[in-house]
Amino acid sequence: KTGMAEVEMAVLAKSAYLGTLLADAGAEIITPAHSRGRSGIITFGTNGKQPRLVWQSLMEKGVICMHRGGGIRFSAHFHTPDERLRDAVSLAAEVCQW
């Protein structure tokens, strides 16, 4: 019912919001600036911690993510509530100790 144009706009908005939350929390955004806004994927650094260990910790806390490209990849869906994004970033900040 939603339509692909609306889904695309919502995914890009969620991605931008997620990028802002991560940057404001002190994360290093690995996703190149020219790629942001092209998908819902944001990859961020782990503050010197092993990405696999950060991934495991976040998954144990209920945050769905993946270790990729030397960091952690978050991928928000158009239906992901903003509160869930804020919680995920808060947990990532705790684990990475930004």
Beta strands, then each sheet from edge to edge (+ up, - down):
strand 1: 41-44
strand 2: 66-68
strand 3: 71-75
sheet 1: 1+ 3- 2+
end
